[in-house]
Amino acid sequence: MTINSEEEESLIVPEPVYAQEHDIPAPQAIRHRIQPSDFTIPLALILIVLILDQVIKIWIKKTMLVGEEFSVIGNWFIIHFTENNGIAFGQEFGGRNGKLFLTLFRMMAAGGILWYMFHLIRRGFPRGLVLSIALIFAGAMGNIIDSIFYGVVFEPINNYLGGWFHGKVVDMFYFPILTGIYPSWIPGLGGTPYTFFEPVFNLADASISIGVILIILFFRKGLKET
């Protein structure tokens, strides 16, 4: 059987399109090859933050009374034991029912953050962005653990109305770096004392804050592309 010129041209297999002068076909150039470390490194970071956060909190609960404090470095780094029912840095939220709602909301939000982290890994986004999300997730889970379990585990110690999902979040880091009196010319605040930084927080709060700050400073553009 003979093949004419038109049929011969139709049988020619087109050459692959290469990406930016590299000897890799375009689909392979843009496809991310997932490595085991893409998952193990952020998961290890999450585990380290959770363990440190819980070790510090349990040590505080076992050795100190609420309101007790001691100085670590002068008057500007103090361990001050306090507890709260609410959000980060000691803020309160809606009493007992509000506490239950907040705990359930945190759990759903943490699940969404974890899914988003895996989404970034599969899409091949920068590891720095993935680790920033991992820090946020670890911090959220650290406070969720307090809320779910501490109301049962530590109820005999603290003598407060506990129960599942009603535990109090333990805070301890206090940095009153700068204290003074507001100038008299400031409306509403003149003559009153101030302290910076006044909120008492924990490692989980710090983990969330560091993750958010890293994203704002270095990964805003990458976040928009997700």
Protein Blocks (a to p, Z undefined) as FASTA:
>chain_A
ZZdfklmmmmpccddddeehiacdfklmmpccddfklmmmmmmmmmmmmmmmmmmmmmmm
mmpcehiacdfbljlbccdddddfbdeehiaehijmlmmmmmmmmmmmmmmmmmmmmmmm
mnopafklmmmmmmmmmmmmmmmmmmmmmmmmmmmmnopaebehiaccddfbdcdfbgcd
ddfklghkgopacdddfbdcdfklmmmmmmmmmmmmmmmmmmmmZZ
